[in-house]
Amino acid sequence: MMLTSYIRAAMRQARYEIVEDDGLFYGEIPPIPGVWANAKTLEGCREELESVLEG
């Protein structure tokens, strides 16, 4: 339960943008350096970001 709460709180701080060069979505959690992801869709980026955070 505690880990789930931590992940939810961290994901609420996630920021996303579209990389204009290749059209991919980029996401990061600024307070946690090194936690970032990119994917073709926003949902895919969110899922990948959460996976990186869990790891």
Secondary structure as the mmCIF struct_conf table of DSSP 4:
data_model
#
loop_
_struct_conf.conf_type_id
_struct_conf.id
_struct_conf.beg_label_comp_id
_struct_conf.beg_label_asym_id
_struct_conf.beg_label_seq_id
_struct_conf.end_label_comp_id
_struct_conf.end_label_asym_id
_struct_conf.end_label_seq_id
HELX_RH_AL_P HELX_RH_AL_P1 MET A 2 MET A 11
TURN_TY1_P TURN_TY1_P1 ARG A 12 GLN A 13
STRN STRN1 ARG A 15 ILE A 18
TURN_TY1_P TURN_TY1_P2 GLU A 20 ASP A 22
STRN STRN2 PHE A 25 GLU A 28
TURN_TY1_P TURN_TY1_P3 PRO A 30 PRO A 31
BEND BEND1 ILE A 32 ILE A 32
TURN_TY1_P TURN_TY1_P4 PRO A 33 GLY A 34
STRN STRN3 TRP A 36 ALA A 39
BEND BEND2 LYS A 40 THR A 41
HELX_RH_AL_P HELX_RH_AL_P2 LEU A 42 GLU A 54
#
